[in-house]
Amino acid sequence: MPIIFEYFGILIFFYSNEHEPIHVHGKFEKYESKAEFYIVNGKVSEIKLKAVKGRKPLTGAKLRDFESFLEIYSEKII
């Protein structure tokens, strides 16, 4: 589980050998969500947040922090 960023205590990481679409996980304490990146013409056109099976999703301020981070750094992530 390579951690690529940490933002306000949220670990942003991916699992090796994962499935499409390109996505990262955001984890804070026992909460975890994932963000899927949809790319059109080489640019991120949409980011969809999804729940991770068996985990409680990020909520409130931590979810907003994760969303803000993704908006700013999505191109670097992919």
Summary of the structure (lengths in Angstrom):
residues: 78
radius of gyration: 11.7
end to end distance: 16.2
largest distance: 36.0
contacts: 202
relative contact order: 0.23
helix: 23%
strand: 45%
